């Protein structure tokens, strides 16, 4: 077996897949976190800036929500969803939120940016379908959740 075959075999297993999922989580989280930080008043965590409200009222006016609501939801989403992705907590839910935001951006804000949005969507879809991998809080909490769902003495089928 050649070195390339050994590397490929190692990456095809759970550790390799989990490293890929971790990279996808970090990649998406960084993009959306940075965007979210540009939307808040400097020094605050979630106070939506006046410039963000103006941006949603003018440049992002195509979004089918009231501008103030859209600005607030986008800011909060770009704060909470990346944190969930980084931790690997509720990964499919966070990935679905990122995918929804990406689709809104694609359809209503920057339709010409489809190559970037396609990449974000692909990463989100992988996380949505595969979860956060073994290097996630989801994986660490799964045994606890299984014990809570399945009472002692009940046989699994």
Phi, psi and omega in degrees: 000128179286161180302319180298321179294321178294317178297314180299319179296319179294318181288339180282348181274186184298326180291314179298315178299318181293325175295319177296319178293322176297316178298319178296318179297313181294315181302311179293319182299316182297315181301310185284326177298312180300318178297316180297322181293336177283348185265354185251160175295133181305133180089352178253167177266313188227013179280109183295130183283158176298323180295326176292316178299319178296316180302316180288331178284330185252288186290325181258025184298342180288343179296127187281048175221156173303141186304316181297318179294315180299318179297316180293313180298317180296317181296311180296318178298320181283354173265306188286314186297317176297323177297317177298317179296315180301319180282340186071036181250126184054044185306312180298324178294313179297318179295321177296320177296317178296319178298316179297316178298318180298317179295322177296315178300315181297311187284318191252346187241299185232073182296335180284349182269028185300328179298319178293316181293328177295319177296312178301317181296318180299315179298316180296319180295321177298314180293323178296320183275328186255342183084192186274349181084181186288344179261054183217158174295328177306314182292321181291326183272347183305314179299321178296315179297321178296320179293324179292319181288326186248102180300151178303142175085355178266123181285141175274148177251000000 
